[in-house]
Amino acid sequence: MVRVIALLGIVVSVLTGAGAAAADPVGTEAVAYGAFRVVRSEPGTPSTPQVSLPEGYSFVTGNQYRTATRADWYGFIQGPPADSVPVTVRWPEVAVDTVVTGRTRVPLTRDPADPDAVTFTIPVSAPSANAMQPTVQMWTYLSSPASTGLVWIMEHNHPDRTAGPWTTVPVPAAQSAAFLNLLTAVEAVLRDSGLIAQAQARGHFFQLEGFETNNTLHTDNPPHWHLSYYPGPTTAAPRATVPHFWLDSTGKTFYNGQDVQGSPRARYYAGDPAPIHDGAGNLVLTTTIRADGGLDIEPAAGPRYALTTDPALGFATEVRILRDGRPWRAVRVTDDARTGLMVTHISGLGSTFRQSIIRTYDPQTCLVTSTSTKTRN
């Protein structure tokens, strides 16, 4: 039979008796974790579905582990390790489009006699709830793994998916658009300067990231972006440098809280050179926030690059790159997170260079499904 219990305002059914999964109560055996995200067919007022879990499984304690947005609802569960744990979600008056666990859409079983319900199975095998964050992270990896010299993560922020503290502030649309342009411009600089190739040859890597607005396990605010350097093969590399470039409401960079492993956070503002060193203390590059809200990037061996913009456009629309003081590239990126379409245009300034990259990705798993690149020199 089904026993219905109330848990912090969420209706949870626990299967008991015949048909229940064979499992001991949480706490008597090793505990593993799983997560699932239920995607609505159409966005609407955030609400909570009824969820049925097998006996021995429960939601992880804490409101951050059960979250409703306009686009979806997600939950993290715990219980005995298992490859396949059945879950039933019943959501009256809300049509369910799909369910995601990790980076995977899971098959759904629908009962014609109960059109409000879907049933599916997920693995409960992760060592922690945090390990299941890919379920809710709306990330696309544009470059990986670290052995390539560059890990590039592009977050997809959408107003209907905002969660946690982001639901209490205006949607950071300009900042989200700005970091798309800034990260793409930085990638062009790192590649043109040879810094990516040098990092790869040394077994080091750069990591480019923006910020996410939909993950309550990572309250990634205020709006910021990263140009990090890891002098080793993983993010645990000693003396790693992780800048946090804060963005104002128009997408201008105004502050850098720079972390170096083993040292207190350093604070840099416009005009303050912020060096990035390798693990042995050798200079790799220096960044300096510009008075116009852009960023200067100077590799140790040169040349010097400047990320700036046309004041009439702003960083949310276009980033322009100067190379040793001369116009070099213009970067424009658009991202439709609801349909999964990212379009990048890079134009030469003073040259005939043109590059267009069209990427499609699954809007629920954020895995790239196609890439088309056209380049003209």
C-alpha positions as CSV (number, residue, x, y, z in Angstrom):
1,M,0.0,0.0,0.0
2,V,1.0,3.6,-0.1
3,R,1.5,5.6,3.0
4,V,1.4,9.4,2.5
5,I,3.4,11.7,4.8
6,A,4.0,15.4,4.8
7,L,7.6,16.7,4.9
8,L,8.2,20.4,5.2
9,G,5.3,21.3,3.0
10,I,6.1,18.6,0.4
11,V,3.8,15.6,0.0
12,V,5.8,12.4,-0.1
13,S,4.4,8.9,-0.5
14,V,6.4,6.0,0.9
15,L,5.8,2.6,-0.6
16,T,5.2,-0.1,2.0
17,G,4.2,-3.7,1.9
18,A,3.9,-5.6,-1.4
19,G,5.8,-4.0,-4.2
20,A,8.2,-2.0,-2.0
21,A,11.8,-2.0,-2.8
22,A,13.9,-4.2,-0.5
23,A,15.9,-1.6,1.5
24,D,16.8,-0.9,5.1
25,P,16.0,2.5,6.6
26,V,18.4,5.3,6.0
27,G,21.2,5.3,8.7
28,T,21.6,1.5,9.2
29,E,23.7,1.0,6.1
30,A,25.9,3.0,3.8
31,V,24.0,6.0,2.5
32,A,24.2,7.1,-1.2
33,Y,22.6,10.0,-3.0
34,G,20.6,10.7,-6.1
35,A,18.8,13.7,-7.6
36,F,16.1,14.4,-10.2
37,R,14.7,17.4,-11.9
38,V,11.1,17.4,-13.2
39,V,10.7,19.8,-16.1
40,R,7.4,21.4,-16.8
41,S,6.1,21.5,-20.4
42,E,5.4,25.2,-20.0
43,P,6.7,27.6,-17.3
44,G,4.2,28.7,-14.7
45,T,3.8,29.7,-11.0
46,P,6.3,27.6,-9.0
47,S,4.6,24.7,-7.2
48,T,5.5,21.4,-5.6
49,P,4.5,18.0,-6.9
50,Q,3.6,14.9,-4.9
51,V,6.6,12.5,-4.8
52,S,6.5,8.8,-4.0
53,L,9.7,7.2,-2.8
54,P,10.4,3.6,-1.8
55,E,10.7,2.7,1.8
56,G,14.2,3.5,3.1
57,Y,14.6,6.5,0.9
58,S,14.1,10.2,1.9
59,F,14.8,13.7,0.8
60,V,18.1,15.2,1.9
61,T,17.4,17.6,4.8
62,G,17.4,21.3,3.9
63,N,15.3,23.5,1.7
64,Q,18.1,23.9,-0.8
65,Y,17.6,20.2,-1.7
66,R,14.0,20.6,-2.8
67,T,13.4,23.6,-5.0
68,A,10.6,24.8,-7.3
69,T,11.1,27.3,-10.1
70,R,8.8,28.5,-12.9
71,A,10.4,25.9,-15.2
72,D,10.9,22.9,-13.0
73,W,11.1,21.2,-9.6
74,Y,14.1,19.3,-8.3
75,G,14.9,17.1,-5.3
76,F,17.9,15.3,-3.8
77,I,17.3,11.9,-2.1
78,Q,19.3,9.6,0.1
79,G,19.1,5.9,0.9
80,P,20.8,2.6,0.4
81,P,23.0,2.5,-2.7
82,A,21.1,1.2,-5.7
83,D,21.4,1.3,-9.5
84,S,17.7,1.8,-10.1
85,V,15.3,3.4,-7.6
86,P,11.6,3.9,-8.6
87,V,10.1,7.3,-8.2
88,T,6.6,8.5,-8.9
89,V,5.8,12.2,-9.4
90,R,2.2,13.3,-9.4
91,W,1.7,16.9,-10.4
92,P,-2.0,17.9,-10.8
93,E,-2.7,20.5,-13.5
94,V,1.0,20.6,-14.5
95,A,2.2,18.8,-17.6
96,V,5.6,17.1,-17.2
97,D,7.9,17.3,-20.3
98,T,10.9,15.3,-19.1
99,V,12.9,14.2,-16.0
100,V,16.6,14.6,-15.8
101,T,19.2,13.0,-13.4
102,G,22.8,14.0,-13.8
103,R,23.2,14.9,-17.5
104,T,20.7,12.3,-18.6
105,R,17.0,12.4,-19.6
106,V,15.3,9.3,-18.0
107,P,12.5,7.3,-19.6
108,L,9.1,8.0,-18.3
109,T,6.1,5.7,-17.7
110,R,2.7,7.4,-18.0
111,D,-0.5,5.8,-16.7
112,P,-3.5,6.7,-18.9
113,A,-5.7,6.2,-15.8
114,D,-3.7,8.8,-13.9
115,P,-2.5,11.5,-16.4
116,D,-1.1,13.7,-13.6
117,A,1.5,11.1,-12.7
118,V,4.9,9.9,-14.2
119,T,7.1,7.1,-13.0
120,F,10.8,6.6,-13.6
121,T,13.9,5.2,-12.0
122,I,17.2,6.9,-11.1
123,P,20.4,5.6,-9.6
124,V,21.2,6.4,-6.0
125,S,24.9,5.9,-6.0
126,A,26.7,9.2,-5.5
127,P,28.9,9.7,-2.5
128,S,27.3,13.1,-1.6
129,A,24.4,15.3,-2.6
130,N,26.9,17.8,-4.0
131,A,28.2,15.1,-6.4
132,M,24.7,15.2,-8.0
133,Q,24.8,19.0,-8.8
134,P,25.0,18.2,-12.6
135,T,21.3,17.5,-12.3
136,V,20.6,21.2,-11.8
137,Q,23.7,22.8,-13.3
138,M,22.9,24.4,-16.6
139,W,26.4,24.2,-18.0
140,T,27.9,23.5,-21.4
141,Y,31.6,22.6,-21.7
142,L,33.0,24.4,-24.7
143,S,36.5,23.1,-24.0
144,S,37.7,20.1,-21.9
145,P,39.3,18.2,-20.4
146,A,42.1,20.0,-18.4
147,S,44.8,18.2,-20.5
148,T,43.8,20.5,-23.4
149,G,45.1,23.5,-21.5
150,L,41.6,25.0,-21.2
151,V,38.4,24.1,-19.4
152,W,35.7,26.4,-20.6
153,I,32.3,26.3,-18.9
154,M,29.5,28.4,-20.3
155,E,26.5,28.7,-17.9
156,H,23.0,29.1,-19.3
157,N,20.9,31.5,-17.2
158,H,17.2,31.8,-17.9
159,P,14.7,33.8,-16.0
160,D,12.3,30.9,-15.6
161,R,15.0,28.8,-13.9
162,T,16.2,31.3,-11.3
163,A,16.3,29.8,-7.8
164,G,17.4,30.7,-4.3
165,P,18.7,34.2,-3.8
166,W,18.2,35.0,-7.5
167,T,14.4,35.0,-7.0
168,T,14.6,38.1,-4.7
169,V,16.6,40.4,-7.1
170,P,16.1,41.6,-10.6
171,V,17.0,39.0,-13.3
172,P,20.8,39.6,-14.1
173,A,20.2,39.7,-17.8
174,A,22.9,42.2,-18.7
175,Q,25.5,40.5,-16.5
176,S,24.6,37.1,-18.0
177,A,25.0,38.4,-21.6
178,A,28.2,40.2,-20.7
179,F,30.0,37.1,-19.4
180,L,29.2,35.2,-22.6
181,N,31.0,37.9,-24.6
182,L,33.8,38.3,-22.0
183,L,34.7,34.6,-21.8
184,T,34.6,34.2,-25.5
185,A,37.0,37.2,-25.9
186,V,39.3,35.8,-23.2
187,E,39.4,32.5,-25.0
188,A,40.5,34.3,-28.2
189,V,43.2,36.1,-26.2
190,L,44.6,33.0,-24.5
191,R,44.7,31.1,-27.8
192,D,46.3,34.0,-29.8
193,S,48.9,34.7,-27.2
194,G,50.0,31.1,-27.0
195,L,49.0,30.8,-23.3
196,I,46.8,27.8,-23.7
197,A,49.5,25.9,-25.6
198,Q,52.0,26.8,-23.0
199,A,49.7,25.7,-20.2
200,Q,49.0,22.4,-22.0
201,A,52.7,21.7,-22.5
202,R,53.4,22.2,-18.8
203,G,50.4,20.1,-17.7
204,H,48.6,23.2,-16.4
205,F,45.3,24.7,-17.5
206,F,43.1,27.8,-17.6
207,Q,39.5,27.6,-16.5
208,L,36.9,30.1,-17.8
209,E,33.5,30.3,-16.0
210,G,30.6,32.7,-15.5
211,F,27.9,32.4,-12.8
212,E,24.8,30.3,-12.4
213,T,21.3,31.4,-11.2
214,N,19.5,28.1,-10.9
215,N,21.5,26.0,-8.5
216,T,20.5,26.3,-4.8
217,L,23.5,24.1,-3.8
218,H,25.8,26.8,-5.1
219,T,24.5,30.3,-4.4
220,D,26.8,31.8,-7.0
221,N,26.2,35.5,-6.4
222,P,26.8,38.4,-6.9
223,P,27.2,38.2,-10.7
224,H,30.8,37.5,-11.7
225,W,33.1,35.6,-14.0
226,H,36.4,33.8,-13.7
227,L,39.7,33.6,-15.6
228,S,41.4,31.0,-13.4
229,Y,44.9,29.3,-13.7
230,Y,45.6,25.9,-12.2
231,P,49.4,25.1,-12.2
232,G,48.7,21.3,-12.3
233,P,46.4,18.7,-13.8
234,T,43.4,19.3,-11.5
235,T,41.7,22.1,-9.6
236,A,43.5,20.9,-6.5
237,A,46.8,22.2,-8.0
238,P,48.9,24.0,-5.3
239,R,49.0,27.8,-5.6
240,A,46.0,27.9,-8.0
241,T,44.8,31.4,-8.8
242,V,41.0,32.0,-9.0
243,P,40.0,35.6,-9.8
244,H,36.4,36.6,-9.1
245,F,35.5,39.5,-11.5
246,W,32.4,41.2,-10.3
247,L,29.9,42.7,-12.8
248,D,27.7,45.7,-12.2
249,S,24.1,46.0,-13.5
250,T,25.3,46.9,-17.0
251,G,27.9,44.2,-17.4
252,K,31.0,46.3,-16.5
253,T,33.7,44.6,-14.4
254,F,34.5,46.7,-11.3
255,Y,36.2,44.4,-8.8
256,N,38.4,41.4,-8.6
257,G,38.5,39.3,-5.4
258,Q,41.4,37.1,-6.3
259,D,42.1,33.8,-4.4
260,V,45.5,32.1,-4.4
261,Q,45.5,28.8,-2.7
262,G,47.1,29.2,0.7
263,S,46.8,33.0,0.8
264,P,44.1,35.4,1.9
265,R,41.9,36.9,-0.8
266,A,43.5,39.9,-2.5
267,R,41.3,42.8,-3.6
268,Y,41.8,44.7,-6.9
269,Y,39.9,47.6,-8.4
270,A,40.3,49.6,-11.6
271,G,43.9,50.3,-12.3
272,D,45.3,47.7,-9.9
273,P,47.5,45.1,-11.6
274,A,46.6,41.6,-10.5
275,P,49.4,39.1,-11.3
276,I,48.8,35.4,-11.9
277,H,51.7,33.1,-11.1
278,D,52.4,29.5,-11.6
279,G,53.2,27.2,-8.6
280,A,56.8,28.2,-8.6
281,G,56.1,31.9,-8.5
282,N,56.8,32.6,-12.2
283,L,54.6,35.3,-13.7
284,V,52.1,33.9,-16.2
285,L,50.0,37.0,-16.9
286,T,48.7,40.2,-15.3
287,T,45.1,41.4,-15.4
288,T,44.0,45.0,-14.7
289,I,40.5,46.2,-14.5
290,R,40.0,49.2,-16.9
291,A,38.3,52.4,-16.0
292,D,35.7,51.7,-18.7
293,G,34.7,48.4,-17.0
294,G,36.8,46.2,-19.3
295,L,39.9,44.2,-18.6
296,D,43.6,44.4,-19.7
297,I,45.3,41.1,-20.1
298,E,49.1,41.1,-20.4
299,P,50.9,37.7,-20.8
300,A,54.4,37.7,-19.3
301,A,55.9,37.6,-22.8
302,G,53.3,39.9,-24.3
303,P,51.5,41.1,-26.3
304,R,49.1,43.3,-24.2
305,Y,45.4,42.9,-24.9
306,A,42.5,45.1,-23.8
307,L,38.8,44.0,-23.5
308,T,36.7,47.0,-24.0
309,T,33.4,48.0,-25.8
310,D,31.6,50.7,-27.7
311,P,29.9,52.8,-24.9
312,A,26.8,52.9,-27.1
313,L,26.6,49.1,-27.1
314,G,28.0,47.9,-23.8
315,F,29.6,44.6,-22.8
316,A,26.3,42.8,-22.8
317,T,26.1,43.4,-26.6
318,E,29.7,43.3,-27.8
319,V,33.3,43.1,-26.5
320,R,36.1,44.6,-28.5
321,I,39.7,43.4,-28.2
322,L,42.7,45.6,-28.7
323,R,46.0,43.9,-29.4
324,D,49.0,46.1,-28.4
325,G,46.7,49.1,-28.6
326,R,45.3,48.3,-32.1
327,P,41.8,47.2,-32.8
328,W,41.9,43.4,-33.3
329,R,38.5,41.6,-32.8
330,A,34.9,42.2,-32.0
331,V,32.9,39.4,-30.2
332,R,29.1,39.0,-30.0
333,V,27.4,35.9,-28.4
334,T,23.7,35.2,-28.0
335,D,22.3,32.3,-26.1
336,D,18.7,31.1,-26.1
337,A,18.7,28.8,-23.0
338,R,15.1,27.8,-23.6
339,T,15.6,26.3,-27.0
340,G,19.3,25.5,-26.7
341,L,20.9,27.7,-29.3
342,M,24.2,29.6,-28.8
343,V,25.5,31.8,-31.7
344,T,29.0,33.3,-31.7
345,H,30.2,36.0,-34.1
346,I,33.9,37.1,-34.0
347,S,34.8,39.8,-36.5
348,G,38.2,41.3,-37.4
349,L,38.7,45.0,-36.7
350,G,40.8,46.3,-39.5
351,S,40.9,42.9,-41.2
352,T,38.7,40.6,-43.2
353,F,38.6,37.9,-40.5
354,R,35.1,36.5,-39.8
355,Q,34.1,33.5,-37.7
356,S,30.6,32.3,-36.9
357,I,29.9,29.4,-34.6
358,I,26.4,28.0,-34.2
359,R,26.0,25.5,-31.4
360,T,22.8,23.6,-30.5
361,Y,22.5,21.9,-27.2
362,D,19.9,20.0,-25.2
363,P,18.3,22.7,-23.1
364,Q,17.8,20.3,-20.2
365,T,21.1,18.5,-20.1
366,C,23.1,21.2,-21.8
367,L,25.1,18.6,-23.8
368,V,26.1,20.0,-27.2
369,T,24.2,18.3,-30.0
370,S,25.8,20.1,-33.0
371,T,28.4,22.6,-33.8
372,S,28.8,24.5,-37.1
373,T,31.8,26.8,-37.7
374,K,32.5,29.0,-40.6
375,T,35.8,31.0,-40.8
376,R,37.0,33.5,-43.3
377,N,40.4,35.1,-43.1
